[in-house]
Amino acid sequence: MKIFLDTIGCRLNQAEIESMALQFRAAGHEIVAAAEEADLAVVNTCAVTTDAAADSRRKIRHLANTGVDEIVATGCWSTLQPGQAAALPHVKQVIPNQRKDTLVEETLNVKHSTFDLEPLTRIPLPGLHHRTRAFIKVQDGCDNHCTFCITTVARGESRSRPAADVIRDIHSALAGGAKEIVLTGVHLGSWGQDFGLHLRDLTATILREADIPRLRLSSLEPWDLDEAFFALWADARLQPHLHLPLQSGCDSTLRRMARKTDTASFRALAAAARRLIPDVAITTDLIAGFPGETADEFALTMDFVREMQFAGGHVFTYSPRPGTGAARLRDQVRPEVRKERNRLLRGILDKAEQSYRQKFIGRSLPVLWESVSELGEWGWQMEGLTGNYMRVSATASSPRWNELDNVKLVEVHAGGMKGVIGNC
């Protein structure tokens, strides 16, 4: 059977469809790059914002329109709205997050032993989700109760995967040629709390037991980290990029969000990271127009974001998610005000991002090439990422997908940086 896998949202969703692909392949089925070729499609949906929920519904309808006769809906939106998901065209099964680990078994109506007799090497997903980096799920769920977040409702309580299972998946990815491993989870920094361990223990174990060219950590809540954690970056294979969601630069807003941090502790953590990790890129997430956010509170946020000089980030316009505490708060900010605050925050982040990139003009950094397109007689257009998560484009005389090259950075542009392969 030919199977098409698609996803909306976070890196965890990407990690999950990669795991599904491995299991479908082990059961003797083919993963295809286009829905038009598929007998079956699986969509890993998202509900983090109203836009993500709408994208999930749109994605399923599009698959039905392309002629896929059988669609399986899973992920956060379909977990929260199983009736709506089941009513969409050609949806034959809705499998909630709580049963996602057995999705392949249920879909194929087979026992796990059918496709788990022998480990397979990772093959990057074809099509739009083709990645050189291998996303490895190490944790699911979240015990935090941030008042804006629907993911806790959709994913349930925090639970860690055993280190041995994570190492096995990493070895599979490395055997398949992956040169960068990305650890991901809903609340990644909580890994090991159910074992009496810490994420630093898992990270150290991976660096010790796996011959990884590059290891990257996805989003980390600031309250899970301390200065001692940053000592791990003495190993140059751990990439100098920290994504630390701030959400707001105003302490009173952070309290309404039920965030376990404040601006003083965030400032101190960022300073420690910059002192101990050379060239570290600190990126963030921000929410514009959270309920009750006054003009003065938003001004504090803008000032703090300017002070932090982030290397980039995402700004989300607040959208009420039914079932969250924030949706019940009074003083909801008007939609047009939320949109304007998003624009202002985005402008501050863009300026700081450009300033961060400028520091690297004339320097050479390793780049892992993620995409390649032919330029005819001019060679090949390459795009990839530095260790500190700057996107770089360069030309090459031959395709170098999934290769690491030393690249001299010569120019900043809107999408990232331009470079020249080699030291010239």
FIPA-158284 format. One line per field, with one value per residue (C-alpha): chain; x, y, z; residue number from 1; residue in three letters. Coordinates in steps of 0.02 Angstrom, whole numbers, plus 32768, in hexadecimal, padded with zeros to 4 digits. Each point is the difference from the previous one (the first is absolute). Layout:
BEGIN
unit	c(A,...)
u	c(X,...)
v	c(Y,...)
w	c(Z,...)
pos	c(NUM,...)
code	c(ALA,...)
***
This chain:
BEGIN
unit	c(A,A,A,A,A,A,A,A,A,A,A,A,A,A,A,A,A,A,A,A,A,A,A,A,A,A,A,A,A,A,A,A,A,A,A,A,A,A,A,A,A,A,A,A,A,A,A,A,A,A,A,A,A,A,A,A,A,A,A,A,A,A,A,A,A,A,A,A,A,A,A,A,A,A,A,A,A,A,A,A,A,A,A,A,A,A,A,A,A,A,A,A,A,A,A,A,A,A,A,A,A,A,A,A,A,A,A,A,A,A,A,A,A,A,A,A,A,A,A,A,A,A,A,A,A,A,A,A,A,A,A,A,A,A,A,A,A,A,A,A,A,A,A,A,A,A,A,A,A,A,A,A,A,A,A,A,A,A,A,A,A,A,A,A,A,A,A,A,A,A,A,A,A,A,A,A,A,A,A,A,A,A,A,A,A,A,A,A,A,A,A,A,A,A,A,A,A,A,A,A,A,A,A,A,A,A,A,A,A,A,A,A,A,A,A,A,A,A,A,A,A,A,A,A,A,A,A,A,A,A,A,A,A,A,A,A,A,A,A,A,A,A,A,A,A,A,A,A,A,A,A,A,A,A,A,A,A,A,A,A,A,A,A,A,A,A,A,A,A,A,A,A,A,A,A,A,A,A,A,A,A,A,A,A,A,A,A,A,A,A,A,A,A,A,A,A,A,A,A,A,A,A,A,A,A,A,A,A,A,A,A,A,A,A,A,A,A,A,A,A,A,A,A,A,A,A,A,A,A,A,A,A,A,A,A,A,A,A,A,A,A,A,A,A,A,A,A,A,A,A,A,A,A,A,A,A,A,A,A,A,A,A,A,A,A,A,A,A,A,A,A,A,A,A,A,A,A,A,A,A,A,A,A,A,A,A,A,A,A,A,A,A,A,A,A,A,A,A,A,A,A,A,A,A,A,A,A,A,A,A,A,A,A,A,A,A,A,A,A,A,A,A,A,A)
u	c(8000,803C,7FF5,800F,802B,7FE0,800C,7FD8,8059,8092,809F,7FB3,7F7B,808D,8059,7F60,7FDF,80B5,7FE1,7F60,805E,807D,7F75,7F9D,809F,8029,7F52,8027,7FAA,8044,8007,7FDC,8029,7F57,7F4E,7FCD,8064,7FB8,7F81,8003,802D,8026,7FF3,8050,7F98,8024,7F96,807D,7FA6,7F5B,8064,8053,7F57,7FBE,809C,7FE0,7F4F,803A,8089,7F86,7F84,808D,8036,7F4E,7FF5,80A0,7FAD,8042,7F75,8036,803E,8035,7FFA,806B,8057,7FC6,7F6F,7FB0,8018,7FA4,7F7B,7FEB,7F4E,8030,8095,7F97,7F82,8081,8000,8057,8034,7FF1,8054,8023,808B,801D,80AA,7FEA,8003,8078,808C,7F93,7FBD,8059,7FC3,7F4C,8005,8046,7FA5,80A0,8062,809B,806E,7FD4,806D,8075,8063,809C,8030,8008,806E,7FAC,7FD7,7FD1,7F4A,7FE6,7FB0,7FE4,8034,80A7,807E,80BA,7FE7,7FB0,7F80,8000,7F6E,8040,7F6A,7F45,7F7D,8015,7FDE,8009,7F5C,8026,7F56,800D,8035,7F89,808D,7FFE,7F48,8021,80A0,7FE1,807E,80BB,8054,80B1,803F,8089,80AF,8020,7F6E,803E,80B0,7FBA,7FA2,809B,8069,7F79,8006,80BE,8001,7F8D,807D,7FBC,8086,7F98,7F8F,7F7B,7FB6,7F4A,7F6B,7F6B,8061,80AE,8052,7F95,804F,8032,7F9B,7F99,80A4,8056,8072,801A,800E,80BA,8012,7FAF,8066,80A3,7FD3,7FDC,80A4,805C,7FAB,7FDA,807A,7F98,8047,7F7F,7F83,7F7C,7F7D,7F57,7F98,802E,7F9E,8075,7FD4,8045,80B0,808E,80B2,8043,7F9A,8061,80A2,7FC5,8029,80B8,7FDF,8000,7F85,7F76,7FC5,8005,7F47,7F83,7F48,7FBC,7F48,7FE7,7F4A,7FFE,807F,7F8B,7FFD,7F47,7FD2,8072,7FA2,7F59,804C,8035,80B2,8082,807A,8013,8066,808D,801E,7FF1,807F,807A,7FEA,801F,809B,8045,7FE0,8058,8094,8017,7FCD,8066,7F96,7F5F,7F60,7F71,7F56,7F55,7F42,7F91,7F43,7FB5,7F5F,7FED,7F60,8010,809F,7FFB,805F,807C,801B,801D,807D,805F,8001,8045,8089,8032,8002,8070,8074,800D,803D,7FBD,804A,7F4F,7F5A,7F47,7F73,7F53,7F65,7F9D,7F6A,7F89,8004,7F63,802E,8091,8003,8029,7F61,7F9E,8062,7FAE,8042,8020,8068,7FAB,8037,8040,806B,8047,802E,8057,8062,8037,8041,8062,804F,802A,805A,806A,802E,802A,8076,8057,800E,8053,8078,802E,8023,806C,807D,802C,8027,80AC,8004,7FFC,7F87,7FCE,7F5B,7F97,7FA9,7F46,7FC3,8049,7FBD,8053,8035,802B,80AD,801A,8004,7F94,7FA8,8019,7FA4,8029,801A,8094,8011,7FB8,7F68,8022,7FBD,8086,7FF8,8094,8026,8062,8042,7FAD,7F6A,8033,7F5D,801F,80B8,805C,806A,8062,7FAF,803C,7F6D,8002,7F56,7F61,7F5B,7F49,7FFC,80A5,80B3,8061,80A2,8090,8033,80B2,806D,800C)
v	c(8000,80B1,8076,80BD,8052,80B7,8070,80AE,8058,7FD6,7F9B,7F7D,7FE0,7FEE,7F83,7F9C,7FEE,7FCA,7F77,7FCE,7FF8,7F87,7F8E,8004,7FD6,7F72,7FB9,7FFD,809F,8091,80B6,8073,80B7,8038,7FE4,7FDB,7F5E,7FC6,7F7C,803E,80A6,8026,80B5,8033,8099,8097,806E,807A,8094,8017,8010,7F57,7FAF,804C,7FC5,7F50,7FFD,804D,7F7E,7F70,8049,801A,7F4B,7FC7,8071,7FB5,7F55,7FAC,7F87,7FDA,8084,7FE6,809C,8009,8087,808C,804C,7F57,7FCC,809B,7FFC,7F48,8018,808D,7F9C,7F65,8067,803E,7FAC,7F57,7FF9,7F49,8004,8080,7FC8,8072,802C,7F82,7F73,8050,7F87,7F71,805D,7F91,7F63,803E,8040,7F5E,7F91,7FA4,7FDC,8065,7F67,8000,8099,8001,7F62,8059,80B8,805F,8093,80A9,803A,80B9,801C,8028,80A1,809B,7FAB,7FC6,8030,7FE4,801C,7F70,8036,7F88,8000,7FED,803C,8022,805E,808F,801E,80BD,805E,809A,8051,801C,7F4F,7F7E,7F83,7FC5,7FD4,7FA6,7FA6,7FD4,7FEE,8005,7F58,7FD9,7F7D,7F8F,8035,7F56,801A,80AE,7FBE,7F75,807F,806C,7F6E,7FD9,80B3,8002,7F5B,8053,808C,8089,807C,8064,7FBF,8072,7FCE,8033,7FF4,8064,8031,7FC6,8044,7F8F,7F63,7F89,804B,7F60,7F9E,8072,8041,80A1,802A,8020,7F46,7FCC,807E,7FC7,7F4A,8023,805D,7F71,7F6D,8041,803C,8098,808A,807E,7FFA,8086,801C,8046,8078,8007,8054,8077,7FBF,7F54,8042,803F,8038,7F50,7FC0,806E,7FA4,7F79,8076,7FE0,7F74,805A,7F83,8051,808D,80B3,8027,8012,801C,8047,8033,80A4,8022,80AA,807D,803F,7FA9,801F,7FB5,7F6B,7FE3,7FFF,7F84,7F93,7FFE,7FC2,808B,80BC,807F,8005,7F43,7FFB,808E,7FA3,7F5C,8052,8057,7F5B,7FA9,808A,7FFC,7F43,7FD3,805D,804E,7FB9,8031,801B,8000,800E,7FFB,8094,8014,80A6,803C,7F88,8021,8095,803F,80BD,807E,8017,7F45,7FEF,808F,7F9F,7F68,8064,8049,7F56,7FAF,808D,7FE5,7F44,8015,7F57,7FAD,7FE6,7FB7,7FED,8076,7FB6,806B,7FC3,7F96,7FBD,7F42,7FB3,7F9D,8070,8076,8098,7FEC,8022,809B,80AA,8093,7FA2,8071,8039,7F9D,8099,8030,7F4F,8008,80A8,7FC4,7F68,8074,8069,7F6A,7FB2,809F,7FFD,7F4A,801B,808E,7F9A,7F6B,8069,8046,7F51,7FC5,8097,7FC6,7F6B,805A,7FC9,7F68,7F49,7F86,7F4B,7FF2,7F62,800A,7FD9,802A,8000,8044,7FFD,80A5,7FB4,8034,8069,7F66,7FE1,8070,7FC2,802F,7FC6,802B,8033,7FBA,80A2,7FEC,8083,7FCF,800D,7FF7,7FE1,7FB9,7F61,7FA6,7F5E,7FD5,7FF1,7FD4,7FBF,8031,8072,808A,808F,809D,80B4,8073,8098,8055,800F,7FF7,7FF1,7F42,7FE8,800E,7FE6,7FA0,7FBB,7F4B,7FF2,8087,8071)
w	c(8000,7FDA,8094,8009,80A7,8024,8097,803E,808E,806E,7FF1,8071,7F7B,7F81,8071,8012,7F46,7FE7,8081,7FA7,7F5B,804C,803E,7F5D,7FA1,8077,7FDE,7F46,7FC5,7F98,8038,7F6D,7FE2,7FB8,8038,7F4D,8009,80A7,8030,80B5,8052,80B5,803C,80A5,802D,806F,8070,804C,7FAD,7FA6,7F5F,8020,801D,7F5F,7FA3,8042,7FBC,7F5B,7FEE,8015,7F83,7F83,800F,7FE1,7F68,7FB8,8002,809D,802D,80B2,807B,80B4,806E,809C,8066,8070,7F9D,7FD9,80B6,803C,7F77,7FD0,7FC2,7F8B,7FC1,7FE0,7F9D,7F83,7F55,7FEF,80B7,802F,80AA,8087,8074,8097,8045,808C,7F7D,7F84,802C,7FC0,7F68,7F82,8057,8001,7F4E,7FBB,807E,802B,809E,802B,7FEA,7F47,7FDE,8094,7FE3,7FC5,800C,7F5C,7FD6,7FEE,7F50,7FF6,7FD3,7F48,7FC3,8069,80A2,7FBC,8088,8017,80BA,805F,8081,8093,8079,80B2,8064,7FF0,8063,807B,80B9,7FF1,8000,7F98,7FEE,7F44,7FD1,7FB8,7FE1,80B6,7FEB,7F5B,8032,80B7,808D,7FE7,7FDF,7FCC,7F88,8047,7FD0,7FB1,7F87,7FD3,7FE0,7F93,7F96,7FF1,7FC5,7F7F,7FC1,7FF9,7FA2,7F82,7FE5,8072,8033,807A,8089,804B,80A9,800E,8075,803E,809D,7FD2,809D,806D,7FB8,808A,808D,8007,800D,807E,7F76,7F9E,7F48,801D,8028,7F5C,7F9C,804F,7FDF,7F49,7FE9,8052,7FA9,7F51,7F7C,7FD2,7F91,8043,808F,8018,8088,7FD0,806A,80BA,808B,805C,80AD,7FD4,7FE5,806A,7FE6,801D,7F6C,7F89,802B,7F86,7F70,8021,7F83,7F58,7FB7,8068,7F92,8046,7FF1,808F,7FDE,80A4,7FF8,805D,7FCD,8056,8041,8088,80AA,8021,7F57,8022,80A3,7FA4,7F86,8095,7FBD,807E,7FD8,8009,7FA1,8082,7FFC,7F43,7FF0,8073,7FA1,7F57,8044,8041,7F59,7FA0,8077,7FF7,7F4D,7F7B,7F75,804A,7FA8,8079,7FAA,804F,7FF3,8029,8011,7FCA,8050,8091,8064,8074,7FAD,8015,7F96,808F,8012,7F46,8007,8085,7F8F,7F6E,806E,8042,7F54,7FC2,8094,7FE3,7F4C,7FCA,7F66,7FBD,8034,7FE2,802F,8015,8004,8096,7FD2,8086,8008,804E,809B,8033,8094,7F96,7F9A,80A0,8032,7FF9,7F9B,7F5E,7F91,7F61,7F65,7FA4,8097,800A,7F48,8012,8097,7F9C,7F78,807D,8055,7F5A,7FCF,809F,7FE7,7F48,802B,8088,7F8B,7F7B,8081,803C,7F4E,7FDA,8083,7F93,7F5E,7FC7,8072,7FCA,8052,7FDD,7FA1,7FEC,7F57,800A,7F51,7F52,7F5C,7F55,7FB0,7F58,7FC1,809D,8070,8098,807E,80B1,80A0,80AE,80B7,8068,80AF,8046,7F90,7F7B,7F55,7F7B,7F42,7F8C,7F54,7FE0,7F67,8039,806F,80B7,8057,80B2,7FF9,8078,7FB5,8047,7FBA,8004,8026,7F8F,8004,8067,7FA3,8030,8004,805A,7FBF,7F61,8005,7F9B,8017,803B,804C,7F6A)
pos	c(1,2,3,4,5,6,7,8,9,10,11,12,13,14,15,16,17,18,19,20,21,22,23,24,25,26,27,28,29,30,31,32,33,34,35,36,37,38,39,40,41,42,43,44,45,46,47,48,49,50,51,52,53,54,55,56,57,58,59,60,61,62,63,64,65,66,67,68,69,70,71,72,73,74,75,76,77,78,79,80,81,82,83,84,85,86,87,88,89,90,91,92,93,94,95,96,97,98,99,100,101,102,103,104,105,106,107,108,109,110,111,112,113,114,115,116,117,118,119,120,121,122,123,124,125,126,127,128,129,130,131,132,133,134,135,136,137,138,139,140,141,142,143,144,145,146,147,148,149,150,151,152,153,154,155,156,157,158,159,160,161,162,163,164,165,166,167,168,169,170,171,172,173,174,175,176,177,178,179,180,181,182,183,184,185,186,187,188,189,190,191,192,193,194,195,196,197,198,199,200,201,202,203,204,205,206,207,208,209,210,211,212,213,214,215,216,217,218,219,220,221,222,223,224,225,226,227,228,229,230,231,232,233,234,235,236,237,238,239,240,241,242,243,244,245,246,247,248,249,250,251,252,253,254,255,256,257,258,259,260,261,262,263,264,265,266,267,268,269,270,271,272,273,274,275,276,277,278,279,280,281,282,283,284,285,286,287,288,289,290,291,292,293,294,295,296,297,298,299,300,301,302,303,304,305,306,307,308,309,310,311,312,313,314,315,316,317,318,319,320,321,322,323,324,325,326,327,328,329,330,331,332,333,334,335,336,337,338,339,340,341,342,343,344,345,346,347,348,349,350,351,352,353,354,355,356,357,358,359,360,361,362,363,364,365,366,367,368,369,370,371,372,373,374,375,376,377,378,379,380,381,382,383,384,385,386,387,388,389,390,391,392,393,394,395,396,397,398,399,400,401,402,403,404,405,406,407,408,409,410,411,412,413,414,415,416,417,418,419,420,421,422,423,424)
code	c(MET,LYS,ILE,PHE,LEU,ASP,THR,ILE,GLY,CYS,ARG,LEU,ASN,GLN,ALA,GLU,ILE,GLU,SER,MET,ALA,LEU,GLN,PHE,ARG,ALA,ALA,GLY,HIS,GLU,ILE,VAL,ALA,ALA,ALA,GLU,GLU,ALA,ASP,LEU,ALA,VAL,VAL,ASN,THR,CYS,ALA,VAL,THR,THR,ASP,ALA,ALA,ALA,ASP,SER,ARG,ARG,LYS,ILE,ARG,HIS,LEU,ALA,ASN,THR,GLY,VAL,ASP,GLU,ILE,VAL,ALA,THR,GLY,CYS,TRP,SER,THR,LEU,GLN,PRO,GLY,GLN,ALA,ALA,ALA,LEU,PRO,HIS,VAL,LYS,GLN,VAL,ILE,PRO,ASN,GLN,ARG,LYS,ASP,THR,LEU,VAL,GLU,GLU,THR,LEU,ASN,VAL,LYS,HIS,SER,THR,PHE,ASP,LEU,GLU,PRO,LEU,THR,ARG,ILE,PRO,LEU,PRO,GLY,LEU,HIS,HIS,ARG,THR,ARG,ALA,PHE,ILE,LYS,VAL,GLN,ASP,GLY,CYS,ASP,ASN,HIS,CYS,THR,PHE,CYS,ILE,THR,THR,VAL,ALA,ARG,GLY,GLU,SER,ARG,SER,ARG,PRO,ALA,ALA,ASP,VAL,ILE,ARG,ASP,ILE,HIS,SER,ALA,LEU,ALA,GLY,GLY,ALA,LYS,GLU,ILE,VAL,LEU,THR,GLY,VAL,HIS,LEU,GLY,SER,TRP,GLY,GLN,ASP,PHE,GLY,LEU,HIS,LEU,ARG,ASP,LEU,THR,ALA,THR,ILE,LEU,ARG,GLU,ALA,ASP,ILE,PRO,ARG,LEU,ARG,LEU,SER,SER,LEU,GLU,PRO,TRP,ASP,LEU,ASP,GLU,ALA,PHE,PHE,ALA,LEU,TRP,ALA,ASP,ALA,ARG,LEU,GLN,PRO,HIS,LEU,HIS,LEU,PRO,LEU,GLN,SER,GLY,CYS,ASP,SER,THR,LEU,ARG,ARG,MET,ALA,ARG,LYS,THR,ASP,THR,ALA,SER,PHE,ARG,ALA,LEU,ALA,ALA,ALA,ALA,ARG,ARG,LEU,ILE,PRO,ASP,VAL,ALA,ILE,THR,THR,ASP,LEU,ILE,ALA,GLY,PHE,PRO,GLY,GLU,THR,ALA,ASP,GLU,PHE,ALA,LEU,THR,MET,ASP,PHE,VAL,ARG,GLU,MET,GLN,PHE,ALA,GLY,GLY,HIS,VAL,PHE,THR,TYR,SER,PRO,ARG,PRO,GLY,THR,GLY,ALA,ALA,ARG,LEU,ARG,ASP,GLN,VAL,ARG,PRO,GLU,VAL,ARG,LYS,GLU,ARG,ASN,ARG,LEU,LEU,ARG,GLY,ILE,LEU,ASP,LYS,ALA,GLU,GLN,SER,TYR,ARG,GLN,LYS,PHE,ILE,GLY,ARG,SER,LEU,PRO,VAL,LEU,TRP,GLU,SER,VAL,SER,GLU,LEU,GLY,GLU,TRP,GLY,TRP,GLN,MET,GLU,GLY,LEU,THR,GLY,ASN,TYR,MET,ARG,VAL,SER,ALA,THR,ALA,SER,SER,PRO,ARG,TRP,ASN,GLU,LEU,ASP,ASN,VAL,LYS,LEU,VAL,GLU,VAL,HIS,ALA,GLY,GLY,MET,LYS,GLY,VAL,ILE,GLY,ASN,CYS)
***
